[in-house]
Amino acid sequence: MEIRNIAIIAHVDHGKTTLTDKMLAFCGEVLDGASMDSNQIEQERGITIYAKNTAVSYPSASSGRAPTKINIVDTPGHADFGSEVERVLRSIDSVLLIVDAQEGPMPQTRFVLKKSLELGLKPIVVINKIDKPGAACAQTHDAVFELFLELGASDEQLDFTTVYAIGRDGVAMKAENDERKDLAPLFETILEKVPVAENDTNKPFRMQAFNLAYDNFLGRLAVGRVYEGVAKVGETVFVKSAGHPDRSAKIIKLFTFHGMKRDEVQEAVAGDIVMIAGIADIFIGETISKEKDAELLPAITIDEPTIVLDFLVNNSPFAGKEGKFVTSRQIRERLEKELEVNVGLKVDFSPNPNRIAEGFTVFGRGEMHIAVLLETMRREGYEVQVSQPQVIIKDIDGVKSEPFEEVTIDAPSEHQGVIIEKLGMRGFIMADMNLKNNTVRMIFSGPTRGLLGYRNQFLVDTKGEGIMSSRVIGFKPYAGEITRRNVGSMISMESGKALAFALWGLQDRGTLYIGPQTEVYEGMVIGNTSKGEEMTVNPTKGKQLTNMRASGTDEAVNVIPAWTMTIERGLEVMVDDEFLEITPSSVRLRKQYLTETDRSKARRPKN
């Protein structure tokens, strides 16, 4: 059977996973309604976090034509999970570049396309969501062509094929006005344009791991493409990587992908994408071969982390009340397990005497990358507190440098003034601006540091109508001091239950993070103050009861609903002397030092 290997790449929310799901349904592999985004957090957030493999046979056996196996890799679109995309592109022969017909190319479109072109791949462009009211297929096609030119595409790559689609309805057309029937035009284009995977089974077995998986019974699993030869269960293989001694292992089990499941097989041939069990210490990019002296396959590089923060043992007054796993040993074991599969993450387990509580230093690709890990841990029963995320500062050729990002914003034009003002204060410089149908697209560049804590502010400033996306563009000289936060913290001075009467009196001073009857402790941050100063308050204070009546005594108490604290909100609004306390059922913000006396001592200059 012929094999074709493709990846589906796009900016976040341009319809990759929906299209993949419909392709599976069209080939009869799954029921319509099943989704590649099987992870619970992926389903809740509506984004892909982990690259996933599937495969279909097209055309079906009933067509009378010999079926072709098409391996499909669905990749994440969010910049924080870009390391997933880079690895996948090494193992496939072409990509489907999905572009929203209304939004056109966005920052992550540029990132994934650049990686594809550098590897010499020839993309098939799918202009998706052509039924949107603001869809402009011709302009989107031209914008994609300009992006190809800008990224240095070869003449062959510039001669790309375009397919038009409505992924949600499961239809594709070779021309915009063709009959909207099914996905056959897309599959025919894949068979026509994607080269058949090389199938040299005469050479000794050689493959490269581009992804990792974990199984509680089989341990670490390597996902990779067989480049040469035949992989067989029970065979001894050699694992090789530059700068490390070779080691041997045995293939215990072998799986190929089919629809939403994996099939256990006894052997797999060159050109196929497979999963191998038996190599306990396999890592991304390592070459697995039958011959000890086999040549290494080209190394896979992974972008470096851009932010750093501490994961600490929870030592708040409520520690241990809600979580099952609360000790440093348990947190360490969980982070070690995460390192098995999450290659964008790095952890320094060495002790640090400057930490207030026992913990570890974690390096990640962005706030969402860290927030997804914390959300996963809390659902598993872990209790942890984290420090404020900081960008990684490097010394490059004697120059203090920090990560910079390019930010693309689409928003109603009446909000452009406040966006430009807020980003200007955070060190961002506008590079481009275009107005179209009362929507303005602005492109800025500036330090990643300036974006930390801006996303919620952006939603407020644009009344939820703005779209913001960003991509890391590398390390540049340090941008100096920037203004990030203009609100202060409202700190509880008492422990107990917050009362509606007290909160009613405090809500005019800023935004509250808690509602009535919430348990609070001394040093917990219960809200922010709009004037920017830190304020210590008593949220447990009740109405003074006397048997005297006065005009204000029976005034109605109307408490505005609280601004619910989530992990991502907490990471954005916290300041450097605060911790975010995360438990299976609560997310709380607190001061590192809980009493006013301890905070005053900590602020004193050290000799």
HELIX and SHEET records of a PDB file:
HELIX    1   1 LYS A   16  PHE A   26  1                                  11    
HELIX    2   2 GLN A   40  ARG A   45  1                                   6    
HELIX    3   3 ALA A   61  SER A   63  5                                   3    
HELIX    4   4 ALA A   79  PHE A   81  5                                   3    
HELIX    5   5 GLY A   82  LEU A   89  1                                   8    
HELIX    6   6 PRO A  107  GLU A  118  1                                  12    
HELIX    7   7 CYS A  137  GLU A  150  1                                  14    
HELIX    8   8 ASP A  155  LEU A  158  1                                   4    
HELIX    9   9 GLY A  167  ASP A  169  5                                   3    
HELIX   10  10 ALA A  184  LYS A  193  1                                  10    
HELIX   11  11 SER A  328  VAL A  341  1                                  14    
HELIX   12  12 GLU A  367  ARG A  379  1                                  13    
HELIX   13  13 SER A  413  HIS A  415  5                                   3    
HELIX   14  14 GLN A  416  MET A  425  1                                  10    
HELIX   15  15 THR A  448  LEU A  451  1                                   4    
HELIX   16  16 ARG A  455  ASP A  461  1                                   7    
HELIX   17  17 ALA A  500  LEU A  506  1                                   7    
HELIX   18  18 GLN A  507  ARG A  509  5                                   3    
HELIX   19  19 ILE A  567  VAL A  573  1                                   7    
HELIX   20  20 GLU A  596  ARG A  603  1                                   8    
SHEET    1   A 7 LYS A  52  TYR A  58  0                                        
SHEET    2   A 7 THR A  68  ASP A  74 -1                                        
SHEET    3   A 7 ILE A   3  ALA A  10  1                                        
SHEET    4   A 7 SER A  94  ASP A 100  1                                        
SHEET    5   A 7 ILE A 124  ASN A 128  1                                        
SHEET    6   A 7 THR A 161  ILE A 166  1                                        
SHEET    7   A 7 VAL A 171  MET A 173 -1                                        
SHEET    1   B 8 HIS A 244  LYS A 250  0                                        
SHEET    2   B 8 THR A 236  SER A 241 -1                                        
SHEET    3   B 8 THR A 287  SER A 289 -1                                        
SHEET    4   B 8 ARG A 206  ASP A 215 -1                                        
SHEET    5   B 8 GLY A 219  GLU A 228 -1                                        
SHEET    6   B 8 ILE A 273  ALA A 277 -1                                        
SHEET    7   B 8 LYS A 253  HIS A 258 -1                                        
SHEET    8   B 8 LYS A 261  VAL A 265 -1                                        
SHEET    1   C 2 VAL A 230  LYS A 232  0                                        
SHEET    2   C 2 GLU A 267  VAL A 269 -1                                        
SHEET    1   D 9 LYS A 346  ASP A 348  0                                        
SHEET    2   D 9 GLY A 359  GLY A 364 -1                                        
SHEET    3   D 9 ILE A 307  LEU A 312 -1                                        
SHEET    4   D 9 VAL A 384  VAL A 386 -1                                        
SHEET    5   D 9 GLU A 578  ILE A 582 -1                                        
SHEET    6   D 9 VAL A 587  LYS A 591 -1                                        
SHEET    7   D 9 MET A 524  THR A 529 -1                                        
SHEET    8   D 9 GLY A 488  SER A 492 -1                                        
SHEET    9   D 9 MET A 535  VAL A 537  1                                        
SHEET    1   E 4 LYS A 346  ASP A 348  0                                        
SHEET    2   E 4 GLY A 359  GLY A 364 -1                                        
SHEET    3   E 4 ILE A 307  LEU A 312 -1                                        
SHEET    4   E 4 GLN A 390  VAL A 391 -1                                        
SHEET    1   F 8 LYS A 346  ASP A 348  0                                        
SHEET    2   F 8 GLY A 359  GLY A 364 -1                                        
SHEET    3   F 8 ILE A 307  LEU A 312 -1                                        
SHEET    4   F 8 VAL A 384  VAL A 386 -1                                        
SHEET    5   F 8 GLU A 578  ILE A 582 -1                                        
SHEET    6   F 8 VAL A 587  LYS A 591 -1                                        
SHEET    7   F 8 MET A 524  THR A 529 -1                                        
SHEET    8   F 8 GLY A 510  LEU A 512 -1                                        
SHEET    1   G 4 LYS A 394  ILE A 396  0                                        
SHEET    2   G 4 VAL A 399  PRO A 412 -1                                        
SHEET    3   G 4 THR A 439  PRO A 447 -1                                        
SHEET    4   G 4 ILE A 429  LYS A 436 -1                                        
SHEET    1   H 3 LYS A 394  ILE A 396  0                                        
SHEET    2   H 3 VAL A 399  PRO A 412 -1                                        
SHEET    3   H 3 ILE A 467  PRO A 477 -1                                        
SHEET    1   I 2 GLY A 496  LYS A 497  0                                        
SHEET    2   I 2 GLU A 519  VAL A 520 -1                                        
END                                                                             
